[in-house]
Amino acid sequence: MNTVHKPIKRFGLDGKVMSSTAFSRVQSMYMKILEEQMREAGYVPRLELGMEWSTVRTKEHYEFEISVYGSYVGKASAWSIEGIDQGKPVSIHPNKSNVSSKSAEAQSKEK
């Protein structure tokens, strides 16, 4: 798959947060939402670009904007690629601890 020089598209959301203590939770939640929207549209994150997060304080709350950048790889491939880094696709690898716990569970059932 040739991912070099693919156009890059911005995916973003904005909103309001009452307290700065919620930034981390809100960032994580919206990052997951954006990534799911990207993949459903056939895009994967450009890992080298990272996420952008900005806030502005008003009298009553903070206003935020979050942006993630992605490149189109197709709807089928979008769920099997973690992202693109420096023009190269990065495959999703299964969690090794999860794999080993499943094999240990299977062995215990055989006994």
VENFEN-V303477 format. One record per residue. RES is the residue in three letters. PHI is phi as a letter, one per 20 degrees, with the letter a starting at -180 (none if undefined). Layout:
res/phi
RES/PHI
RES/PHI
//
This chain:
res/phi
MET/none
ASN/e
THR/d
VAL/f
HIS/m
LYS/f
PRO/f
ILE/d
LYS/d
ARG/e
PHE/d
GLY/b
LEU/b
ASP/c
GLY/a
LYS/c
VAL/c
MET/f
SER/c
SER/f
THR/f
ALA/e
PHE/g
SER/f
ARG/f
VAL/f
GLN/g
SER/f
MET/f
TYR/f
MET/f
LYS/f
ILE/f
LEU/f
GLU/f
GLU/f
GLN/f
MET/f
ARG/f
GLU/f
ALA/e
GLY/n
TYR/d
VAL/c
PRO/f
ARG/e
LEU/f
GLU/f
LEU/e
GLY/m
MET/d
GLU/d
TRP/c
SER/c
THR/c
VAL/c
ARG/e
THR/d
LYS/f
GLU/d
HIS/a
TYR/d
GLU/d
PHE/c
GLU/c
ILE/c
SER/c
VAL/c
TYR/d
GLY/b
SER/c
TYR/f
VAL/c
GLY/o
LYS/f
ALA/f
SER/f
ALA/f
TRP/e
SER/d
ILE/d
GLU/f
GLY/r
ILE/d
ASP/c
GLN/l
GLY/n
LYS/d
PRO/f
VAL/d
SER/f
ILE/e
HIS/d
PRO/f
ASN/f
LYS/f
SER/f
ASN/f
VAL/f
SER/f
SER/f
LYS/f
SER/f
ALA/f
GLU/f
ALA/f
GLN/f
SER/f
LYS/f
GLU/f
LYS/f
//
